[in-house]
Amino acid sequence: MKWIALFLVFAAVASCATVPQNRRARLADPMMSITDDTLETFRKQKLYSTREGAAGGDGAAAGGGCGCQ
């Protein structure tokens, strides 16, 4: 049991990697999204930006916090 736990720890640590800044655009590609539902993703992003009441890191224009973007 100890060897299995040790193997799992090593596998988890080995899967972590630092991604260079010039290659992060590929990871942000919509094709790399976990979900296929683009409408649901849009709804969640709108809800998030509305709750924040300011422009987020996505480069979209800021709304007034009322949901009327």
MOPAC internal coordinates of N, CA, C and O (Angstrom, degrees):
PM7 1SCF
backbone

  N    0.0000 0     0.00 0     0.00 0    0    0    0
  C    1.4410 1     0.00 0     0.00 0    1    0    0
  C    1.5320 1   110.27 1     0.00 0    2    1    0
  O    1.2310 1   121.11 1   143.34 1    3    2    1
  N    1.3357 1   115.48 1   -36.66 1    3    2    1
  C    1.4625 1   120.02 1  -179.75 1    5    3    2
  C    1.5272 1   110.74 1   -64.59 1    6    5    3
  O    1.2310 1   120.52 1   141.43 1    7    6    5
  N    1.3396 1   116.62 1   -38.57 1    7    6    5
  C    1.4619 1   120.42 1  -179.28 1    9    7    6
  C    1.5243 1   111.88 1   -68.16 1   10    9    7
  O    1.2310 1   120.88 1   143.84 1   11   10    9
  N    1.3166 1   115.92 1   -36.16 1   11   10    9
  C    1.4616 1   119.46 1   178.08 1   13   11   10
  C    1.5236 1   110.44 1   -65.68 1   14   13   11
  O    1.2310 1   120.50 1   136.05 1   15   14   13
  N    1.3204 1   116.65 1   -43.95 1   15   14   13
  C    1.4667 1   120.68 1   178.70 1   17   15   14
  C    1.5303 1   110.40 1   -63.28 1   18   17   15
  O    1.2310 1   120.42 1   138.39 1   19   18   17
  N    1.3275 1   116.80 1   -41.61 1   19   18   17
  C    1.4613 1   120.84 1   178.70 1   21   19   18
  C    1.5323 1   110.97 1   -64.14 1   22   21   19
  O    1.2310 1   120.22 1   140.36 1   23   22   21
  N    1.3179 1   117.18 1   -39.64 1   23   22   21
  C    1.4598 1   121.22 1   177.60 1   25   23   22
  C    1.5236 1   110.97 1   -64.03 1   26   25   23
  O    1.2310 1   120.38 1   136.91 1   27   26   25
  N    1.3257 1   116.88 1   -43.09 1   27   26   25
  C    1.4603 1   120.54 1   179.54 1   29   27   26
  C    1.5246 1   111.86 1   -64.24 1   30   29   27
  O    1.2310 1   120.08 1   142.30 1   31   30   29
  N    1.3233 1   117.46 1   -37.70 1   31   30   29
  C    1.4639 1   120.69 1   177.17 1   33   31   30
  C    1.5306 1   110.15 1   -65.00 1   34   33   31
  O    1.2310 1   120.05 1   134.92 1   35   34   33
  N    1.3077 1   117.50 1   -45.08 1   35   34   33
  C    1.4614 1   120.72 1   178.75 1   37   35   34
  C    1.5270 1   111.66 1   -64.26 1   38   37   35
  O    1.2310 1   120.08 1   141.20 1   39   38   37
  N    1.3249 1   117.45 1   -38.80 1   39   38   37
  C    1.4645 1   120.59 1   178.89 1   41   39   38
  C    1.5243 1   110.66 1   -65.87 1   42   41   39
  O    1.2310 1   120.21 1   141.14 1   43   42   41
  N    1.3319 1   117.20 1   -38.86 1   43   42   41
  C    1.4698 1   120.54 1   179.65 1   45   43   42
  C    1.5247 1   111.08 1   -68.81 1   46   45   43
  O    1.2310 1   120.02 1   139.72 1   47   46   45
  N    1.3047 1   117.57 1   -40.28 1   47   46   45
  C    1.4685 1   121.20 1  -179.48 1   49   47   46
  C    1.5258 1   110.71 1   -70.78 1   50   49   47
  O    1.2310 1   120.24 1   143.75 1   51   50   49
  N    1.3107 1   117.15 1   -36.25 1   51   50   49
  C    1.4650 1   120.52 1  -178.38 1   53   51   50
  C    1.5276 1   111.95 1   -70.94 1   54   53   51
  O    1.2310 1   120.10 1   158.51 1   55   54   53
  N    1.3227 1   117.41 1   -21.49 1   55   54   53
  C    1.4600 1   119.23 1  -177.86 1   57   55   54
  C    1.5246 1   112.49 1   -84.05 1   58   57   55
  O    1.2310 1   119.36 1   171.83 1   59   58   57
  N    1.3060 1   118.83 1    -8.17 1   59   58   57
  C    1.4619 1   121.48 1   177.56 1   61   59   58
  C    1.5271 1   109.23 1   -82.83 1   62   61   59
  O    1.2310 1   120.96 1   -44.82 1   63   62   61
  N    1.3250 1   115.77 1   135.18 1   63   62   61
  C    1.4538 1   119.79 1  -179.45 1   65   63   62
  C    1.5133 1   109.98 1  -145.96 1   66   65   63
  O    1.2310 1   120.73 1   -31.90 1   67   66   65
  N    1.3068 1   116.21 1   148.10 1   67   66   65
  C    1.4513 1   121.82 1   174.37 1   69   67   66
  C    1.5136 1   107.82 1   -89.97 1   70   69   67
  O    1.2310 1   121.03 1   -52.69 1   71   70   69
  N    1.3285 1   115.64 1   127.31 1   71   70   69
  C    1.4605 1   120.77 1  -178.42 1   73   71   70
  C    1.5235 1   108.34 1   -98.93 1   74   73   71
  O    1.2310 1   119.59 1   -52.94 1   75   74   73
  N    1.3292 1   118.39 1   127.06 1   75   74   73
  C    1.4603 1   120.26 1   177.44 1   77   75   74
  C    1.5291 1   110.90 1   -61.36 1   78   77   75
  O    1.2310 1   121.32 1   -30.03 1   79   78   77
  N    1.3156 1   115.08 1   149.97 1   79   78   77
  C    1.4575 1   120.29 1  -174.89 1   81   79   78
  C    1.5259 1   112.63 1   -62.22 1   82   81   79
  O    1.2310 1   120.06 1   147.19 1   83   82   81
  N    1.3180 1   117.49 1   -32.81 1   83   82   81
  C    1.4577 1   119.61 1  -178.61 1   85   83   82
  C    1.5337 1   112.89 1   -74.82 1   86   85   83
  O    1.2310 1   119.28 1   172.04 1   87   86   85
  N    1.3192 1   118.97 1    -7.96 1   87   86   85
  C    1.4656 1   121.77 1   179.23 1   89   87   86
  C    1.5258 1   112.42 1  -110.57 1   90   89   87
  O    1.2310 1   119.84 1  -177.75 1   91   90   89
  N    1.3171 1   117.91 1     2.25 1   91   90   89
  C    1.4617 1   120.59 1  -178.57 1   93   91   90
  C    1.5144 1   112.42 1   -74.01 1   94   93   91
  O    1.2310 1   119.46 1   159.86 1   95   94   93
  N    1.3050 1   118.63 1   -20.14 1   95   94   93
  C    1.4612 1   121.18 1   178.97 1   97   95   94
  C    1.5208 1   110.93 1   -63.93 1   98   97   95
  O    1.2310 1   119.96 1   146.60 1   99   98   97
  N    1.3108 1   117.67 1   -33.40 1   99   98   97
  C    1.4722 1   120.49 1   178.39 1  101   99   98
  C    1.5188 1   111.04 1   -68.22 1  102  101   99
  O    1.2310 1   120.09 1   145.68 1  103  102  101
  N    1.3195 1   117.43 1   -34.32 1  103  102  101
  C    1.4580 1   120.32 1   179.04 1  105  103  102
  C    1.5228 1   111.35 1   -73.37 1  106  105  103
  O    1.2310 1   120.07 1   154.81 1  107  106  105
  N    1.3325 1   117.46 1   -25.19 1  107  106  105
  C    1.4602 1   121.56 1   179.14 1  109  107  106
  C    1.5218 1   112.25 1   -87.99 1  110  109  107
  O    1.2310 1   119.89 1  -176.98 1  111  110  109
  N    1.3056 1   117.81 1     3.02 1  111  110  109
  C    1.4586 1   121.96 1   179.50 1  113  111  110
  C    1.5315 1   109.16 1   -64.34 1  114  113  111
  O    1.2310 1   119.31 1   -43.89 1  115  114  113
  N    1.3357 1   118.92 1   136.11 1  115  114  113
  C    1.4631 1   120.62 1   179.03 1  117  115  114
  C    1.5269 1   113.58 1   -57.46 1  118  117  115
  O    1.2310 1   120.22 1   155.49 1  119  118  117
  N    1.3186 1   117.18 1   -24.51 1  119  118  117
  C    1.4597 1   120.30 1   178.48 1  121  119  118
  C    1.5351 1   111.13 1   -66.50 1  122  121  119
  O    1.2310 1   120.26 1   157.39 1  123  122  121
  N    1.3361 1   117.10 1   -22.61 1  123  122  121
  C    1.4571 1   121.11 1  -179.90 1  125  123  122
  C    1.5284 1   112.19 1   -87.22 1  126  125  123
  O    1.2310 1   120.10 1  -172.88 1  127  126  125
  N    1.3131 1   117.42 1     7.12 1  127  126  125
  C    1.4574 1   122.13 1  -178.82 1  129  127  126
  C    1.5244 1   110.96 1   -66.79 1  130  129  127
  O    1.2310 1   120.63 1   -33.35 1  131  130  129
  N    1.3179 1   116.41 1   146.65 1  131  130  129
  C    1.4604 1   120.85 1   179.80 1  133  131  130
  C    1.5220 1   110.30 1   -72.44 1  134  133  131
  O    1.2310 1   120.76 1   140.94 1  135  134  133
  N    1.3402 1   116.15 1   -39.06 1  135  134  133
  C    1.4557 1   119.37 1  -178.93 1  137  135  134
  C    1.5247 1   110.14 1   -99.13 1  138  137  135
  O    1.2310 1   121.11 1   -27.29 1  139  138  137
  N    1.3127 1   115.48 1   152.71 1  139  138  137
  C    1.4613 1   121.27 1   178.22 1  141  139  138
  C    1.5175 1   112.10 1   -94.21 1  142  141  139
  O    1.2310 1   120.35 1   168.02 1  143  142  141
  N    1.3214 1   116.94 1   -11.98 1  143  142  141
  C    1.4575 1   120.99 1  -174.87 1  145  143  142
  C    1.5248 1   109.98 1   -83.48 1  146  145  143
  O    1.2310 1   120.51 1   -81.66 1  147  146  145
  N    1.3248 1   116.64 1    98.34 1  147  146  145
  C    1.4608 1   120.11 1  -177.57 1  149  147  146
  C    1.5213 1   111.39 1   -70.92 1  150  149  147
  O    1.2310 1   119.87 1   148.90 1  151  150  149
  N    1.3339 1   117.85 1   -31.10 1  151  150  149
  C    1.4593 1   120.81 1   178.62 1  153  151  150
  C    1.5254 1   110.79 1   -65.31 1  154  153  151
  O    1.2310 1   120.62 1   137.13 1  155  154  153
  N    1.3114 1   116.42 1   -42.87 1  155  154  153
  C    1.4716 1   119.76 1   178.41 1  157  155  154
  C    1.5252 1   110.76 1   -65.53 1  158  157  155
  O    1.2310 1   119.93 1   142.22 1  159  158  157
  N    1.3104 1   117.75 1   -37.78 1  159  158  157
  C    1.4543 1   121.58 1   176.81 1  161  159  158
  C    1.5240 1   110.57 1   -63.77 1  162  161  159
  O    1.2310 1   120.42 1   138.54 1  163  162  161
  N    1.3356 1   116.81 1   -41.46 1  163  162  161
  C    1.4642 1   120.77 1   177.22 1  165  163  162
  C    1.5219 1   110.72 1   -62.89 1  166  165  163
  O    1.2310 1   120.36 1   137.18 1  167  166  165
  N    1.3304 1   116.92 1   -42.82 1  167  166  165
  C    1.4685 1   120.49 1   179.86 1  169  167  166
  C    1.5219 1   111.31 1   -62.12 1  170  169  167
  O    1.2310 1   120.35 1   135.79 1  171  170  169
  N    1.3150 1   116.93 1   -44.21 1  171  170  169
  C    1.4603 1   120.15 1   179.44 1  173  171  170
  C    1.5220 1   111.23 1   -64.69 1  174  173  171
  O    1.2310 1   120.13 1   139.44 1  175  174  173
  N    1.3319 1   117.36 1   -40.56 1  175  174  173
  C    1.4620 1   120.62 1   179.20 1  177  175  174
  C    1.5226 1   110.75 1   -65.35 1  178  177  175
  O    1.2310 1   120.13 1   140.15 1  179  178  177
  N    1.3290 1   117.36 1   -39.85 1  179  178  177
  C    1.4608 1   121.26 1   178.47 1  181  179  178
  C    1.5271 1   110.22 1   -65.28 1  182  181  179
  O    1.2310 1   120.40 1   137.15 1  183  182  181
  N    1.3244 1   116.84 1   -42.85 1  183  182  181
  C    1.4619 1   120.54 1   177.96 1  185  183  182
  C    1.5257 1   110.48 1   -61.82 1  186  185  183
  O    1.2310 1   120.70 1   135.83 1  187  186  185
  N    1.3125 1   116.26 1   -44.17 1  187  186  185
  C    1.4597 1   120.29 1  -179.88 1  189  187  186
  C    1.5300 1   111.11 1   -62.52 1  190  189  187
  O    1.2310 1   120.19 1   133.01 1  191  190  189
  N    1.3283 1   117.23 1   -46.99 1  191  190  189
  C    1.4638 1   119.54 1  -178.10 1  193  191  190
  C    1.5214 1   111.22 1   -68.79 1  194  193  191
  O    1.2310 1   120.12 1   148.91 1  195  194  193
  N    1.3367 1   117.37 1   -31.09 1  195  194  193
  C    1.4576 1   120.54 1   177.23 1  197  195  194
  C    1.5181 1   110.46 1   -69.08 1  198  197  195
  O    1.2310 1   120.02 1   138.39 1  199  198  197
  N    1.2973 1   117.56 1   -41.61 1  199  198  197
  C    1.4629 1   121.02 1   179.74 1  201  199  198
  C    1.5226 1   111.36 1   -68.43 1  202  201  199
  O    1.2310 1   120.69 1   145.57 1  203  202  201
  N    1.3214 1   116.28 1   -34.43 1  203  202  201
  C    1.4569 1   119.48 1   178.69 1  205  203  202
  C    1.5257 1   111.19 1   -71.11 1  206  205  203
  O    1.2310 1   120.15 1   143.52 1  207  206  205
  N    1.3210 1   117.31 1   -36.48 1  207  206  205
  C    1.4558 1   121.28 1   179.61 1  209  207  206
  C    1.5128 1   113.40 1    74.02 1  210  209  207
  O    1.2310 1   120.33 1  -163.04 1  211  210  209
  N    1.3069 1   116.97 1    16.96 1  211  210  209
  C    1.4628 1   121.12 1   179.67 1  213  211  210
  C    1.5155 1   108.44 1  -150.78 1  214  213  211
  O    1.2310 1   121.14 1    -8.91 1  215  214  213
  N    1.3112 1   115.43 1   171.09 1  215  214  213
  C    1.4592 1   119.41 1   178.00 1  217  215  214
  C    1.5147 1   109.40 1   -70.56 1  218  217  215
  O    1.2310 1   121.26 1   -44.64 1  219  218  217
  N    1.3009 1   115.19 1   135.36 1  219  218  217
  C    1.4539 1   119.62 1   178.49 1  221  219  218
  C    1.5069 1   110.96 1   -91.12 1  222  221  219
  O    1.2310 1   120.69 1    15.61 1  223  222  221
  N    1.2903 1   116.29 1  -164.39 1  223  222  221
  C    1.4562 1   121.38 1  -179.57 1  225  223  222
  C    1.5046 1   113.50 1   -83.15 1  226  225  223
  O    1.2310 1   120.27 1  -174.11 1  227  226  225
  N    1.3405 1   117.09 1     5.89 1  227  226  225
  C    1.4565 1   119.28 1  -177.02 1  229  227  226
  C    1.5207 1   112.94 1   -90.43 1  230  229  227
  O    1.2310 1   119.44 1   177.32 1  231  230  229
  N    1.3082 1   118.68 1    -2.68 1  231  230  229
  C    1.4623 1   122.14 1   176.49 1  233  231  230
  C    1.5110 1   114.21 1    83.55 1  234  233  231
  O    1.2310 1   119.98 1  -176.06 1  235  234  233
  N    1.3313 1   117.64 1     3.94 1  235  234  233
  C    1.4621 1   120.30 1   179.83 1  237  235  234
  C    1.5353 1   109.79 1   -80.50 1  238  237  235
  O    1.2310 1   121.38 1   -21.92 1  239  238  237
  N    1.3046 1   114.96 1   158.08 1  239  238  237
  C    1.4758 1   119.47 1   179.25 1  241  239  238
  C    1.5295 1   109.76 1   -67.48 1  242  241  239
  O    1.2310 1   121.11 1   -31.43 1  243  242  241
  N    1.3168 1   115.48 1   148.57 1  243  242  241
  C    1.4582 1   120.57 1  -179.16 1  245  243  242
  C    1.5285 1   110.10 1   -80.04 1  246  245  243
  O    1.2310 1   121.22 1   -36.58 1  247  246  245
  N    1.2971 1   115.27 1   143.42 1  247  246  245
  C    1.4565 1   121.05 1   175.53 1  249  247  246
  C    1.5144 1   109.19 1   -97.84 1  250  249  247
  O    1.2310 1   121.07 1     2.88 1  251  250  249
  N    1.3242 1   115.56 1  -177.12 1  251  250  249
  C    1.4631 1   120.21 1  -179.61 1  253  251  250
  C    1.5037 1   113.32 1   -88.77 1  254  253  251
  O    1.2310 1   119.57 1  -177.45 1  255  254  253
  N    1.3272 1   118.42 1     2.55 1  255  254  253
  C    1.4532 1   121.12 1  -177.57 1  257  255  254
  C    1.5196 1   111.57 1    90.17 1  258  257  255
  O    1.2310 1   119.78 1   178.56 1  259  258  257
  N    1.3371 1   118.02 1    -1.44 1  259  258  257
  C    1.4646 1   121.26 1  -177.93 1  261  259  258
  C    1.5216 1   111.73 1  -100.52 1  262  261  259
  O    1.2310 1   119.26 1   176.43 1  263  262  261
  N    1.3045 1   119.02 1    -3.57 1  263  262  261
  C    1.4544 1   121.98 1  -179.37 1  265  263  262
  C    1.5103 1   113.85 1    89.31 1  266  265  263
  O    1.2310 1   119.61 1  -172.74 1  267  266  265
  N    1.3175 1   118.35 1     7.26 1  267  266  265
  C    1.4726 1   121.75 1  -177.04 1  269  267  266
  C    1.5258 1   110.11 1  -103.93 1  270  269  267
  O    1.2310 1   120.82 1  -113.37 1  271  270  269
  N    1.2955 1   116.05 1    66.63 1  271  270  269
  C    1.4583 1   120.39 1  -177.99 1  273  271  270
  C    1.4832 1   110.30 1   -82.70 1  274  273  271
  O    1.2310 1   120.10 1   180.00 1  275  274  273

